[in-house]
Amino acid sequence: MKFQVKLMAAAAAMAMAGMAQAQFDPTPATGNTSAPSNWRFAPGQVFNGVAGALDGVARLSFTAGDGNSYACSGSLLAGGQYVLTAGHCADDFTSMTVQFGWFNGTAQVSRTVATSDVTLHPLWQGFDNSADNGSDIAILKLSAPVTSIQGYKISTSNDVGKQILVAGYGTSGRGSVNSAPSWADGNYGHYGYNVIDVDSKTFNKAIGDVLPGWGYDAAYYAPGATYMSDFDHLNLNANNNTLGRIAAATGNLWTSNSGLGANEALIAGGDSGGGDFVWDGTEWRVTGVHSWGWGGNNPCGALGLTSPSCDAFTGNGSSYGDLSGSTATYSHADWIASVVGVAAVPEPSSYALMGLGLLAVGAVARRRRQA
């Protein structure tokens, strides 16, 4: 059984909610509010002392084979020629524009991508067959290098348990309301913070050991690793610590804290392909590529954790208690290097020390159709 869980589509900005951990110094401060306007990132904005830390976040606008227009996100890689995004954002388009520094509806830099300049992960077979198996990743070659923006190196370590800076372009809203995120603040990119709680192979195996009918299949997770995070409640409501509650019910094989308070965030429709960034003490590195979102129902329901529900609001796919998944870059370091060149991937000598990082969960496409 390839998909144990039905996940809602979600792909472009994020539902926000706010308290950073001590090692982080987000500037400017977001304050204790979840209004989308307080989560915009601007060209040159400083995070952890790095000016323009999110200038390399890409806004993808494309026309798909069905003739409709869609939006996703991505991350400019070191060297400026390539953008890392999700496989489901790049496997079916006829034209694509990639923009950087999108603020107040205007981009600082624009490039295009030809259909022949897309490299999908070789094991990506679309959401119906691949979903959350760690292959939802693609590399775009831009029409010309971007020389005015610093691109990102990838993280080559397993970053489960670490705090991440999350960024993307698309829908935005609040985790405390029963309405879906919207494009009302779509002229801006948005950011927030979360913690990588567990990988999806560990998650699904733990449930499969408790519920044999879950259909856990280790071979399904062979392509790569998928990180999972939950949207913990602003007021530390333990009911919405979804991954913590599931961990407790399946043997405590991972740890999920109560969240980051007012800085907590989760991806929403249109964030697909955007980056999860981890701080290595010197710089921000891409550690995850936004892939899927699971919301609109009770993620704890399969284990009988129905009262109270983990999900705060069924009408909001990015509300408190909902989950997101991102393809882990460390499990694809060799492949990324083979496409973009070793210069864009740090510490090539460490490749042999990294495991495959296999994982999964089940999902649906995350790109978001533009209005």
C-alpha positions as CSV (number, residue, x, y, z in Angstrom):
1,M,0.0,0.0,0.0
2,K,1.7,3.2,-1.2
3,F,-0.3,5.9,0.6
4,Q,-1.2,5.4,4.2
5,V,-2.6,8.9,4.6
6,K,-4.7,11.2,2.5
7,L,-3.1,14.7,2.5
8,M,-4.7,17.9,1.4
9,A,-3.2,19.9,-1.4
10,A,-1.2,22.9,-0.1
11,A,1.4,24.8,-1.9
12,A,2.4,28.5,-1.8
13,A,2.6,30.7,1.3
14,M,1.9,29.9,4.9
15,A,-0.4,30.3,7.7
16,M,1.3,32.2,10.4
17,A,1.1,32.3,14.0
18,G,4.5,33.7,17.0
19,M,8.8,33.0,20.1
20,A,12.0,32.2,18.6
21,Q,14.5,29.8,20.2
22,A,17.6,31.4,21.7
23,Q,19.9,30.6,18.8
24,F,17.7,32.6,16.4
25,D,17.6,36.4,16.1
26,P,15.0,37.1,13.4
27,T,15.1,40.7,12.3
28,P,12.9,42.6,12.2
29,A,10.9,41.0,15.0
30,T,7.5,39.6,13.9
31,G,5.7,40.4,17.2
32,N,2.9,38.5,18.7
33,T,0.5,38.6,15.8
34,S,-0.5,36.3,13.0
35,A,-1.6,38.9,10.5
36,P,0.0,38.0,7.1
37,S,1.2,41.6,6.6
38,N,3.6,41.1,9.6
39,W,5.2,38.0,7.9
40,R,6.3,39.6,4.7
41,F,10.0,39.4,3.7
42,A,11.6,42.1,1.7
43,P,14.7,42.4,-0.4
44,G,17.7,42.9,1.8
45,Q,15.9,41.9,5.0
46,V,18.2,40.6,7.7
47,F,17.8,37.2,9.4
48,N,20.4,36.1,11.9
49,G,22.6,38.9,10.8
50,V,22.5,37.9,7.1
51,A,21.3,40.7,4.9
52,G,19.2,39.5,2.0
53,A,18.9,36.1,3.6
54,L,15.7,35.3,1.7
55,D,16.6,37.2,-1.6
56,G,17.3,33.8,-3.2
57,V,13.7,32.5,-2.6
58,A,12.1,32.2,-6.1
59,R,8.6,32.8,-7.2
60,L,7.5,30.4,-10.0
61,S,4.6,31.3,-12.3
62,F,3.8,28.8,-15.0
63,T,1.3,27.5,-17.5
64,A,0.6,23.8,-17.2
65,G,-0.4,21.3,-19.8
66,D,-4.0,21.9,-19.0
67,G,-3.7,25.5,-20.0
68,N,-4.2,26.9,-16.5
69,S,-1.8,29.1,-14.6
70,Y,-0.2,27.9,-11.4
71,A,2.3,29.2,-8.8
72,C,5.0,27.5,-6.8
73,S,8.2,28.5,-5.1
74,G,11.9,27.6,-5.2
75,S,15.4,28.3,-4.0
76,L,18.3,29.7,-6.0
77,L,21.4,27.5,-5.6
78,A,24.9,28.7,-5.1
79,G,26.4,29.7,-8.5
80,G,23.1,31.4,-9.6
81,Q,22.3,29.2,-12.6
82,Y,19.9,26.7,-11.0
83,V,16.8,26.7,-8.8
84,L,15.7,23.9,-6.5
85,T,12.0,23.2,-6.4
86,A,9.5,20.3,-6.1
87,G,9.0,17.7,-8.8
88,H,5.3,18.4,-8.9
89,C,6.0,22.0,-9.7
90,A,8.1,21.1,-12.8
91,D,6.7,18.0,-14.3
92,D,4.0,19.5,-16.5
93,F,4.4,23.1,-17.8
94,T,4.6,24.8,-21.2
95,S,6.1,28.1,-20.0
96,M,7.6,29.3,-16.8
97,T,8.8,32.6,-15.3
98,V,11.1,32.6,-12.2
99,Q,11.2,35.8,-10.2
100,F,13.3,37.0,-7.3
101,G,12.8,39.9,-4.9
102,W,9.1,39.9,-5.4
103,F,7.7,42.7,-3.2
104,N,4.6,44.8,-3.5
105,G,3.8,43.0,-6.8
106,T,7.2,43.7,-8.5
107,A,10.2,41.5,-9.0
108,Q,13.8,42.7,-8.8
109,V,15.1,39.9,-11.1
110,S,13.2,37.7,-13.7
111,R,14.3,34.7,-15.6
112,T,12.6,32.0,-17.7
113,V,12.9,28.2,-17.8
114,A,12.6,26.1,-21.0
115,T,10.9,22.8,-20.7
116,S,14.1,21.2,-21.8
117,D,16.0,22.7,-18.9
118,V,14.2,20.8,-16.2
119,T,15.8,17.8,-14.4
120,L,13.3,15.8,-12.4
121,H,14.5,13.3,-9.8
122,P,14.8,10.0,-11.7
123,L,12.5,8.2,-9.3
124,W,9.8,10.9,-9.4
125,Q,6.6,9.4,-11.0
126,G,4.0,12.0,-10.0
127,F,1.9,12.3,-6.9
128,D,-0.3,9.3,-7.7
129,N,2.8,7.0,-7.5
130,S,5.4,9.0,-5.6
131,A,3.6,11.4,-3.2
132,D,5.8,11.4,-0.1
133,N,8.5,8.9,-1.0
134,G,11.3,11.4,-1.0
135,S,11.5,12.0,-4.8
136,D,9.5,15.2,-5.0
137,I,12.4,17.3,-6.1
138,A,13.5,19.0,-9.3
139,I,16.2,21.4,-10.6
140,L,15.5,24.2,-13.0
141,K,18.2,25.7,-15.2
142,L,17.6,29.4,-15.6
143,S,17.7,31.2,-19.0
144,A,20.7,33.2,-17.6
145,P,22.6,33.1,-14.3
146,V,21.5,35.4,-11.5
147,T,24.6,37.3,-10.4
148,S,23.1,40.0,-8.1
149,I,21.8,37.5,-5.5
150,Q,23.6,35.1,-3.3
151,G,22.4,31.5,-3.9
152,Y,22.1,28.8,-1.2
153,K,24.3,25.8,-0.4
154,I,22.4,22.7,0.6
155,S,22.5,21.1,4.0
156,T,24.2,17.7,3.8
157,S,23.2,16.6,7.3
158,N,20.1,15.0,8.7
159,D,18.4,18.0,10.4
160,V,15.6,16.3,12.3
161,G,15.1,18.1,15.6
162,K,16.4,21.4,14.3
163,Q,14.6,24.7,13.9
164,I,14.0,26.0,10.4
165,L,13.2,29.3,8.7
166,V,10.4,28.6,6.2
167,A,9.8,30.8,3.2
168,G,7.7,30.9,0.0
169,Y,5.3,32.8,-2.3
170,G,1.6,32.1,-2.4
171,T,-1.4,32.0,-0.1
172,S,-1.2,33.3,3.4
173,G,-3.5,33.3,6.4
174,R,-3.9,32.6,10.1
175,G,-3.8,29.3,11.9
176,S,-6.5,30.4,14.3
177,V,-9.4,30.8,11.8
178,N,-11.7,28.3,10.0
179,S,-11.1,29.7,6.5
180,A,-8.5,28.6,4.0
181,P,-5.4,30.8,3.3
182,S,-5.9,33.2,0.4
183,W,-4.0,35.3,-2.1
184,A,-5.1,38.5,-0.4
185,D,-1.5,39.3,0.5
186,G,-0.1,37.6,-2.6
187,N,2.0,40.6,-3.7
188,Y,4.5,39.5,-1.1
189,G,6.5,36.5,0.1
190,H,6.0,35.3,3.6
191,Y,8.2,33.5,6.2
192,G,7.9,31.9,9.5
193,Y,9.6,29.2,11.7
194,N,9.0,25.6,12.6
195,V,10.9,22.5,13.8
196,I,11.6,19.3,11.9
197,D,10.0,16.7,14.2
198,V,10.4,13.4,12.3
199,D,11.0,11.8,9.0
200,S,8.0,10.2,7.3
201,K,9.5,6.7,7.1
202,T,9.9,6.7,10.9
203,F,6.4,8.2,11.2
204,N,4.7,5.6,9.0
205,K,6.6,2.6,10.3
206,A,5.6,3.6,13.9
207,I,2.0,3.7,13.0
208,G,2.2,0.5,10.9
209,D,3.7,-1.3,13.9
210,V,0.6,-0.3,15.9
211,L,-1.9,-0.6,13.1
212,P,-1.0,-3.5,10.7
213,G,-3.7,-2.4,8.3
214,W,-1.8,0.9,7.8
215,G,0.1,-0.8,5.0
216,Y,3.6,0.3,5.7
217,D,6.0,-0.7,2.9
218,A,9.7,0.1,3.5
219,A,10.5,-0.2,-0.2
220,Y,8.2,2.7,-1.0
221,Y,10.5,5.0,0.9
222,A,13.7,4.1,-1.0
223,P,14.1,7.3,-3.2
224,G,14.9,9.7,-0.4
225,A,13.9,11.4,2.9
226,T,10.9,13.5,3.7
227,Y,10.8,15.8,6.8
228,M,7.6,16.3,8.8
229,S,6.6,19.3,10.9
230,D,3.4,20.2,12.7
231,F,1.7,23.6,13.3
232,D,1.7,23.8,17.1
233,H,-0.8,26.1,18.8
234,L,0.1,29.7,19.6
235,N,-0.9,29.2,23.2
236,L,0.8,25.9,23.6
237,N,-2.4,23.9,23.3
238,A,-1.1,20.3,23.6
239,N,-4.1,19.0,21.7
240,N,-2.7,20.5,18.5
241,N,0.8,19.0,19.0
242,T,-0.1,16.4,16.4
243,L,3.2,14.7,16.0
244,G,3.7,14.7,19.8
245,R,0.4,13.0,20.4
246,I,1.1,10.4,17.6
247,A,4.6,9.8,19.0
248,A,3.1,9.1,22.4
249,A,0.6,6.6,20.9
250,T,3.2,4.7,18.9
251,G,6.2,4.2,21.2
252,N,7.8,7.7,21.6
253,L,10.2,7.1,18.7
254,W,10.6,10.9,18.1
255,T,10.1,14.2,20.0
256,S,7.8,17.0,19.1
257,N,7.8,20.1,21.2
258,S,5.0,22.5,21.8
259,G,6.1,24.9,19.2
260,L,7.7,28.3,18.8
261,G,4.8,30.5,20.0
262,A,4.2,33.5,17.9
263,N,6.9,32.6,15.4
264,E,5.4,29.2,14.5
265,A,4.3,28.8,10.8
266,L,3.2,26.1,8.3
267,I,3.3,26.1,4.5
268,A,0.0,26.7,2.7
269,G,-1.2,26.6,-0.9
270,G,1.5,27.8,-3.4
271,D,4.5,27.3,-1.0
272,S,5.4,24.1,-2.9
273,G,9.0,23.9,-4.0
274,G,10.0,26.6,-1.5
275,G,12.8,26.1,1.0
276,D,13.2,25.1,4.6
277,F,16.4,26.8,5.7
278,V,18.6,25.7,8.6
279,W,21.2,27.9,10.3
280,D,24.6,26.3,10.4
281,G,26.2,28.9,12.6
282,T,27.4,31.0,9.7
283,E,24.8,30.9,6.9
284,W,21.4,29.6,5.9
285,R,21.3,26.4,4.0
286,V,18.5,24.7,2.2
287,T,17.6,21.6,4.1
288,G,14.1,20.8,2.8
289,V,12.0,21.4,-0.4
290,H,8.3,22.0,0.4
291,S,6.3,19.1,-0.9
292,W,2.9,18.4,0.8
293,G,0.4,19.6,3.4
294,W,-2.0,17.5,5.5
295,G,-4.9,19.4,6.8
296,G,-8.7,19.9,6.8
297,N,-9.3,16.8,8.8
298,N,-8.0,15.2,12.0
299,P,-4.5,13.7,11.4
300,C,-4.8,11.8,14.7
301,G,-8.0,10.0,13.7
302,A,-6.5,6.8,12.4
303,L,-5.1,6.1,15.9
304,G,-8.4,6.8,17.6
305,L,-7.2,10.2,19.0
306,T,-10.4,11.9,18.1
307,S,-11.4,13.7,21.3
308,P,-10.2,16.3,21.3
309,S,-9.2,16.5,17.6
310,C,-5.6,17.3,16.7
311,D,-6.9,19.6,14.0
312,A,-8.1,23.0,15.2
313,F,-10.2,23.8,12.1
314,T,-11.3,21.5,9.3
315,G,-12.0,24.5,7.0
316,N,-8.4,25.6,7.1
317,G,-5.7,23.2,5.6
318,S,-3.0,25.2,7.4
319,S,-4.5,25.6,10.8
320,Y,-3.1,24.5,14.2
321,G,-2.6,20.8,14.3
322,D,-2.0,20.4,10.6
323,L,1.2,18.9,9.1
324,S,3.6,19.6,6.3
325,G,6.3,17.5,4.5
326,S,9.5,18.6,2.8
327,T,11.9,16.6,0.7
328,A,15.3,16.5,2.6
329,T,18.3,17.7,0.6
330,Y,20.8,15.6,2.4
331,S,19.3,12.5,0.9
332,H,19.9,13.9,-2.6
333,A,23.3,15.5,-2.3
334,D,25.0,13.3,-4.9
335,W,22.2,13.8,-7.4
336,I,22.1,17.6,-6.9
337,A,25.9,17.7,-7.4
338,S,25.6,15.7,-10.6
339,V,23.2,18.2,-12.1
340,V,24.5,21.6,-10.9
341,G,28.2,20.7,-10.3
342,V,30.0,20.1,-7.0
343,A,30.6,23.8,-6.5
344,A,27.0,24.3,-5.5
345,V,27.1,21.5,-3.0
346,P,29.4,21.8,0.1
347,E,31.6,19.1,1.6
348,P,31.6,16.6,-1.3
349,S,33.8,14.3,0.8
350,S,31.0,13.8,3.2
351,Y,28.7,12.1,0.6
352,A,29.9,8.6,1.4
353,L,29.0,9.1,5.1
354,M,25.4,10.0,4.4
355,G,22.7,7.3,4.4
356,L,19.9,7.3,1.8
357,G,17.3,8.6,4.2
358,L,14.2,6.8,3.2
359,L,10.7,8.0,4.3
360,A,7.1,8.6,3.5
361,V,3.5,9.4,4.3
362,G,1.2,10.0,1.3
363,A,0.1,13.3,-0.3
364,V,-1.4,15.3,-3.1
365,A,-0.1,18.0,-5.3
366,R,1.0,21.2,-3.6
367,R,1.1,23.8,-6.4
368,R,-1.7,26.3,-6.3
369,R,-3.7,27.5,-9.2
370,Q,-3.6,31.3,-9.6
371,A,-6.8,33.2,-9.4
